[in-house]
Amino acid sequence: MNAENTFEAHRSRLFGLSYRLLGSRSDAEDVVQDTWLRWQQADRTGIRDPEAWLVTAATRLGIDRLRAARTQREHYTGPWLPPPSEIDESPSPEQSAEVAEQVSLAFLAVLERLGPEERAAFLLKEAFDYDYAQIAPLLGQSEANCRQMVHRARERVQAGRPRFDVPRENHRRLLERFMQAARRGDQPAITALLREDAQLVSDGGGKAVAVIRPLLGAIRIARLFWAAYRRQDPAIDWRMGTVNGEPAILRYRDGVLAAVMVAVSDGERISDIFTIANPDKLGTGVTAKDGGASW
């Protein structure tokens, strides 16, 4: 098998790892391209395991890029959330069947809590079933250190993940009920749909109306949506759709996408809400108006 065919045989795996590591499709594509360039330039006669070589190269490139991104995000206005890779107002049955192959925005947001090497170790172990003997040399760490990193990462990820496996339709119906309550500013209904310790994280990037710190508590979140209703922008249109394959609320202003919202739930109440209103992440290039409820 020639160099190109060998690389193409592993491209999908490399992209999947890079995307989970970086939370950005464009960054993941750049890492895959840089890995290809290194593979072309490498002396392949001494490479016994091409997959291991390629995964090692992509992981190290991804960690370097993630470290640089973290430094840049220190100057980001408000919370940073991963940009959606796919937004669809009316997914086809074929697209719905591919949901299991996609990475939810909520899961990527949870991964943001991990350090670069910790995130890489966790993904290699949990998502790609590498053993510690493989992970250790790849990260330049001992097996014991890798075990500790994965253990810590697993605890953090589990703390931020849904506690129950919720059927997709149940979650969608719950989110639709929340959308209807929010659209009419029904504070008691919103509160009833949220866990008492619910949190809302909003990414406006300084270019759209957003909550600059995570908002904690069902009552405070409900008050925010009630206040937004009081300032209601008649140009805002609420719709159900999907983001990265999961049910989502899409908000349009004058026909242009202004914000997307995904949530984590137990099927009965919502525990986490993640909203992206930064136009740079929505591909709209439109800055939200001050009066609009874009968060």
HELIX and SHEET records of a PDB file:
HELIX    1   1 ALA A    3  LEU A   22  1                                  20    
HELIX    2   2 ARG A   25  GLN A   41  1                                  17    
HELIX    3   3 ARG A   44  GLY A   46  5                                   3    
HELIX    4   4 PRO A   50  ARG A   73  1                                  24    
HELIX    5   5 PRO A   93  ALA A   97  1                                   5    
HELIX    6   6 VAL A   99  GLU A  101  5                                   3    
HELIX    7   7 LEU A  105  LEU A  111  1                                   7    
HELIX    8   8 PRO A  116  GLU A  126  1                                  11    
HELIX    9   9 TYR A  132  LEU A  139  1                                   8    
HELIX   10  10 GLU A  143  GLY A  160  1                                  18    
HELIX   11  11 ARG A  168  ARG A  183  1                                  16    
HELIX   12  12 GLN A  187  LEU A  193  1                                   7    
HELIX   13  13 ALA A  218  ARG A  230  1                                  13    
HELIX   14  14 PRO A  279  LEU A  282  1                                   4    
SHEET    1   A 7 ILE A  87  ASP A  88  0                                        
SHEET    2   A 7 ILE A 236  VAL A 243 -1                                        
SHEET    3   A 7 GLU A 246  ARG A 253 -1                                        
SHEET    4   A 7 VAL A 256  SER A 265 -1                                        
SHEET    5   A 7 ILE A 270  ILE A 276 -1                                        
SHEET    6   A 7 LEU A 194  ASP A 203  1                                        
SHEET    7   A 7 LEU A 215  LEU A 216 -1                                        
END                                                                             
